[in-house]
Amino acid sequence: MKKVILLMLILFTISCETNSQSINIPDKIEIKDLEKKITVLGTKVLIDKSNNYTYYNELKRFQKDQNNFFQVIEYIGQDCDAIIEKTSNKIDELQNKGGNIRVKKKFKLGEYNAYFGIAPQGETEQIFLVFGDKSFAVMVAGIYPNKDLERKEIMDLVLSSYYNKGLKVNVEDNLYYSVDLKNSNFKLSSVSLNLGTYTLSGENITENNTHFVISTIPISKDFDLKAYSDRLISKYQNNIYKEKSIKIKILSEKDYLEGENRIIKAEMLGELNGEKQKIYQFIKYTPKGIFQFIGTDHSDNFEHINEFKTIAENIKLK
């Protein structure tokens, strides 16, 4: 759940811009014209089709250009009511500290509880919607130029979101890699965007269970692999939630070439609230793309670290 709140906090950075327009959101928005909607592949989310936004499946993103887009994230097994309450409290806290929110509203989106907000950020505005029930949550978030016509267009699209519980999907369609777990007790637990989370027997992830995550990163010519690896390690130690910051000691780190591929891997000893853990980070840059593996071992004697290394080495991009 805190991953969701973190995304909200990143989205709603504090702004000192003044309100210029009042936006009214009804207490309930009825969902209609389902035949005009398209499915966000790999999810149960449908949204109105737009001729002005191009859909990029790997990112679950609808985009006009780099300054005008929104992204759809589905969280299975999350209590949306709890997420809405925590998000609302955080937004209120930011606003009380001087941040400006153009609109914030709790309402019903079809049959589901929802929370919507817009925040001006100079020449752009940021928008978010979260809706769902106690079994799932959907977040739609984006950015667009601070202009009335652009605002209306993206608002209409975001608020057209619909969740079809009866739709059959394969969540692994969102994963752009293959991983060999035939001889492992680790199973896929959840998928968010293109990030897969794996736990022992596929159990729900908790703060203290051993797990690993795998995700892909869009390739770019100016991508600095070492700087990216260093930033990840820094984030473990400087979590936005101070109580989650981990004391890190790097045990080993290696930066090397393997044919056309560049790899950086690091093994770390971490400590949080007096409890030790081992973290294994493996990032691979290939001509086809980039993927990262991050494993956290809470077991006695860190018995899964070697297994993490074997799994990471054998990941393949699709």
C-alpha positions as CSV (number, residue, x, y, z in Angstrom):
1,M,0.0,0.0,0.0
2,K,2.8,2.4,0.8
3,K,4.0,2.1,-2.8
4,V,0.7,3.6,-3.9
5,I,1.0,6.5,-1.4
6,L,4.6,7.1,-2.4
7,L,3.4,7.5,-6.1
8,M,0.8,10.0,-4.9
9,L,3.4,12.0,-3.0
10,I,5.7,12.1,-6.0
11,L,2.9,13.2,-8.1
12,F,1.7,15.9,-5.8
13,T,4.8,18.0,-5.1
14,I,4.1,21.3,-3.3
15,S,3.2,24.2,-5.5
16,C,2.6,27.8,-4.6
17,E,0.4,28.6,-7.7
18,T,-2.9,30.2,-7.0
19,N,-6.3,28.7,-7.9
20,S,-7.6,30.0,-11.2
21,Q,-10.6,27.9,-11.9
22,S,-13.2,25.9,-9.9
23,I,-13.9,22.4,-11.0
24,N,-17.0,20.6,-9.8
25,I,-17.0,16.8,-9.6
26,P,-20.4,15.2,-8.9
27,D,-21.0,12.9,-6.0
28,K,-21.5,10.0,-8.5
29,I,-20.4,9.5,-12.0
30,E,-22.3,6.9,-14.0
31,I,-20.3,4.8,-16.4
32,K,-21.9,4.4,-19.8
33,D,-21.1,3.8,-23.5
34,L,-18.9,0.8,-22.8
35,E,-18.7,0.0,-26.5
36,K,-16.6,3.2,-26.9
37,K,-14.0,2.0,-24.4
38,I,-10.8,0.1,-25.0
39,T,-9.1,-2.3,-22.6
40,V,-5.8,-1.5,-21.0
41,L,-4.1,-4.8,-22.0
42,G,-3.2,-7.1,-19.1
43,T,-5.7,-5.4,-16.8
44,K,-9.4,-5.3,-16.2
45,V,-9.5,-1.5,-16.8
46,L,-11.4,0.0,-19.7
47,I,-11.1,3.6,-20.8
48,D,-12.6,5.8,-23.5
49,K,-10.8,5.6,-26.9
50,S,-9.1,8.8,-27.9
51,N,-7.8,9.8,-31.3
52,N,-5.4,12.3,-29.7
53,Y,-3.6,9.9,-27.3
54,T,-1.4,7.0,-28.4
55,Y,-1.4,4.0,-26.2
56,Y,2.0,2.4,-25.2
57,N,1.3,-1.0,-23.7
58,E,4.7,-1.6,-22.1
59,L,4.1,1.5,-19.9
60,K,0.3,1.2,-19.7
61,R,0.5,4.9,-20.9
62,F,-1.7,7.1,-23.0
63,Q,0.4,9.9,-24.5
64,K,0.1,12.9,-26.7
65,D,3.7,14.0,-26.1
66,Q,6.3,14.0,-23.3
67,N,4.4,16.7,-21.4
68,N,0.9,15.3,-21.9
69,F,0.2,11.7,-20.8
70,F,-1.5,9.5,-18.2
71,Q,-0.7,6.1,-16.9
72,V,-2.9,3.3,-15.6
73,I,-1.9,1.0,-12.7
74,E,-3.9,-1.9,-11.4
75,Y,-3.3,-3.3,-7.9
76,I,-4.9,-6.7,-7.2
77,G,-5.6,-7.6,-3.6
78,Q,-5.3,-4.0,-2.3
79,D,-8.0,-2.4,-0.1
80,C,-8.8,0.7,-2.1
81,D,-10.8,2.3,0.8
82,A,-7.7,2.2,3.0
83,I,-5.6,3.6,0.1
84,I,-8.1,6.5,-0.4
85,E,-8.1,7.3,3.3
86,K,-4.3,7.4,3.5
87,T,-3.9,9.3,0.3
88,S,-6.6,11.9,1.3
89,N,-4.8,12.4,4.6
90,K,-1.4,12.9,2.9
91,I,-2.9,15.4,0.4
92,D,-4.5,17.3,3.2
93,E,-1.2,17.4,5.0
94,L,0.6,18.7,1.9
95,Q,-2.1,21.4,1.4
96,N,-1.8,22.5,5.1
97,K,1.9,23.0,4.5
98,G,1.2,25.4,1.6
99,G,0.8,23.1,-1.3
100,N,-2.0,24.0,-3.8
101,I,-4.6,21.5,-5.0
102,R,-6.9,22.8,-7.6
103,V,-9.5,20.1,-6.8
104,K,-9.8,17.1,-4.6
105,K,-12.9,15.0,-4.3
106,K,-14.2,11.7,-2.9
107,F,-17.1,10.3,-4.9
108,K,-18.5,7.3,-6.6
109,L,-17.2,6.2,-10.0
110,G,-19.9,3.8,-11.0
111,E,-20.2,1.3,-8.2
112,Y,-16.8,2.0,-6.8
113,N,-15.4,4.5,-4.2
114,A,-13.1,7.0,-5.8
115,Y,-10.8,9.9,-5.0
116,F,-9.7,12.5,-7.6
117,G,-7.3,15.4,-7.6
118,I,-5.6,18.0,-9.8
119,A,-2.6,20.1,-8.7
120,P,-1.1,23.0,-10.7
121,Q,2.6,22.9,-11.2
122,G,3.5,26.1,-13.1
123,E,3.0,25.6,-16.8
124,T,1.7,22.0,-16.2
125,E,-0.9,20.3,-14.0
126,Q,-0.9,16.9,-12.5
127,I,-3.9,14.7,-12.3
128,F,-4.8,11.5,-10.4
129,L,-7.7,9.2,-9.8
130,V,-7.8,6.1,-7.5
131,F,-10.8,3.9,-7.4
132,G,-11.8,0.3,-6.4
133,D,-13.1,-1.7,-3.5
134,K,-11.6,-4.0,-0.8
135,S,-10.3,-6.4,-3.4
136,F,-8.5,-4.1,-5.9
137,A,-7.4,-0.6,-6.6
138,V,-6.7,1.3,-9.8
139,M,-4.7,4.4,-10.1
140,V,-4.7,6.7,-13.1
141,A,-2.1,9.5,-13.0
142,G,-0.6,11.9,-15.4
143,I,0.5,15.4,-16.4
144,Y,-0.6,17.9,-19.1
145,P,-0.2,21.6,-20.0
146,N,-2.0,24.0,-17.7
147,K,-4.7,25.0,-20.2
148,D,-8.5,24.7,-20.0
149,L,-8.9,22.6,-23.2
150,E,-6.1,20.2,-22.3
151,R,-7.5,19.8,-18.8
152,K,-11.0,19.0,-20.0
153,E,-9.8,16.4,-22.5
154,I,-7.6,14.5,-20.0
155,M,-10.2,14.8,-17.2
156,D,-12.9,13.3,-19.4
157,L,-10.6,10.4,-20.3
158,V,-9.4,9.7,-16.8
159,L,-12.9,9.9,-15.4
160,S,-14.2,7.5,-18.1
161,S,-12.3,4.6,-16.4
162,Y,-14.2,1.5,-15.8
163,Y,-13.3,-1.8,-14.1
164,N,-14.7,-5.1,-15.5
165,K,-14.3,-7.7,-12.8
166,G,-15.6,-10.4,-15.1
167,L,-12.8,-9.8,-17.7
168,K,-10.3,-12.7,-17.9
169,V,-6.7,-11.5,-18.2
170,N,-3.3,-13.0,-17.9
171,V,-1.3,-10.6,-15.7
172,E,2.0,-12.1,-17.0
173,D,1.2,-10.3,-20.3
174,N,2.5,-7.2,-18.5
175,L,5.9,-8.7,-17.9
176,Y,8.5,-8.3,-20.7
177,Y,10.9,-10.9,-19.4
178,S,10.9,-14.6,-18.7
179,V,12.3,-16.1,-15.4
180,D,13.0,-19.8,-14.7
181,L,11.5,-20.8,-11.4
182,K,11.0,-24.5,-12.1
183,N,13.3,-25.6,-9.3
184,S,12.4,-22.7,-6.9
185,N,9.7,-22.3,-4.2
186,F,9.3,-18.6,-5.3
187,K,6.1,-17.9,-7.2
188,L,4.7,-14.7,-8.8
189,S,2.7,-12.9,-6.1
190,S,1.6,-9.7,-7.9
191,V,2.1,-7.5,-10.9
192,S,2.1,-3.7,-11.1
193,L,2.7,-2.2,-14.4
194,N,5.7,-4.1,-15.7
195,L,7.0,-5.1,-12.2
196,G,6.6,-8.6,-10.9
197,T,6.9,-9.4,-7.2
198,Y,7.8,-12.9,-6.2
199,T,7.5,-14.5,-2.7
200,L,7.8,-18.0,-1.3
201,S,4.7,-20.0,-2.5
202,G,3.3,-16.7,-4.0
203,E,2.1,-15.5,-0.6
204,N,1.1,-11.8,-0.1
205,I,4.1,-9.6,0.4
206,T,4.7,-8.2,3.9
207,E,7.4,-6.0,5.4
208,N,9.4,-8.9,6.7
209,N,9.1,-11.7,4.2
210,T,11.8,-12.7,1.8
211,H,11.0,-11.7,-1.8
212,F,12.3,-10.3,-5.0
213,V,11.1,-8.0,-7.7
214,I,11.9,-7.9,-11.4
215,S,11.1,-5.0,-13.8
216,T,12.1,-3.7,-17.2
217,I,13.3,-0.2,-18.0
218,P,12.9,1.5,-21.4
219,I,16.3,1.6,-23.2
220,S,17.9,5.0,-24.0
221,K,21.3,5.9,-25.5
222,D,22.2,8.2,-22.6
223,F,21.2,5.8,-19.8
224,D,23.9,5.8,-17.1
225,L,23.9,2.4,-15.6
226,K,26.3,3.1,-12.8
227,A,24.5,6.3,-11.8
228,Y,21.1,4.4,-11.8
229,S,22.5,1.6,-9.7
230,D,23.9,4.2,-7.2
231,R,20.6,6.0,-7.0
232,L,18.8,2.7,-6.1
233,I,21.2,2.0,-3.3
234,S,20.8,5.6,-2.1
235,K,17.0,5.2,-2.0
236,Y,17.3,2.2,0.3
237,Q,19.1,4.5,2.8
238,N,16.9,7.6,2.2
239,N,13.4,6.4,2.0
240,I,10.7,9.1,1.8
241,Y,9.3,7.3,4.9
242,K,12.2,7.9,7.4
243,E,11.2,4.9,9.4
244,K,11.7,2.7,6.4
245,S,15.3,3.9,5.7
246,I,17.7,1.0,5.8
247,K,21.3,1.2,7.0
248,I,23.3,-0.2,4.1
249,K,26.8,-1.8,4.0
250,I,27.9,-2.8,0.5
251,L,29.6,-6.2,0.8
252,S,30.5,-6.5,-2.9
253,E,29.9,-4.7,-6.1
254,K,30.9,-5.6,-9.7
255,D,30.5,-3.7,-12.9
256,Y,31.5,-5.8,-16.0
257,L,30.8,-6.6,-19.6
258,E,29.3,-9.9,-20.8
259,G,29.4,-9.9,-24.6
260,E,27.2,-7.0,-25.7
261,N,25.7,-6.7,-22.3
262,R,26.8,-4.6,-19.3
263,I,26.0,-5.8,-15.8
264,I,26.2,-4.2,-12.4
265,K,25.5,-6.4,-9.4
266,A,25.8,-5.6,-5.7
267,E,25.3,-7.6,-2.5
268,M,24.4,-5.5,0.6
269,L,23.8,-6.1,4.3
270,G,21.0,-4.0,5.6
271,E,19.6,-3.2,9.0
272,L,16.1,-1.9,9.8
273,N,14.8,-1.5,13.3
274,G,17.5,-3.8,14.6
275,E,16.8,-6.6,12.2
276,K,19.3,-7.6,9.6
277,Q,18.6,-8.4,6.0
278,K,20.6,-9.0,2.8
279,I,19.8,-7.3,-0.5
280,Y,21.0,-8.4,-3.9
281,Q,20.7,-6.0,-6.8
282,F,21.4,-7.1,-10.4
283,I,20.9,-4.7,-13.3
284,K,21.6,-5.7,-16.9
285,Y,21.8,-3.5,-20.0
286,T,21.3,-5.4,-23.2
287,P,20.7,-4.3,-26.8
288,K,17.0,-5.4,-26.3
289,G,16.5,-3.4,-23.2
290,I,17.3,-3.1,-19.5
291,F,16.0,-5.2,-16.5
292,Q,16.6,-5.0,-12.8
293,F,16.4,-7.7,-10.1
294,I,16.2,-6.7,-6.4
295,G,16.0,-9.4,-3.8
296,T,15.6,-9.0,-0.1
297,D,16.4,-12.0,2.1
298,H,15.0,-11.9,5.7
299,S,15.7,-15.6,6.4
300,D,18.0,-17.0,9.0
301,N,21.6,-17.2,7.7
302,F,20.3,-15.5,4.5
303,E,19.8,-18.8,2.8
304,H,18.2,-17.4,-0.3
305,I,20.9,-15.1,-1.5
306,N,22.7,-17.7,-3.7
307,E,19.3,-18.6,-5.2
308,F,18.7,-14.9,-6.0
309,K,22.0,-14.8,-7.9
310,T,21.1,-17.9,-9.9
311,I,17.6,-16.6,-10.8
312,A,18.9,-13.1,-11.8
313,E,21.6,-14.6,-14.0
314,N,19.0,-16.5,-16.0
315,I,16.4,-13.8,-16.7
316,K,15.7,-13.2,-20.4
317,L,14.0,-10.3,-22.0
318,K,11.2,-11.2,-24.3
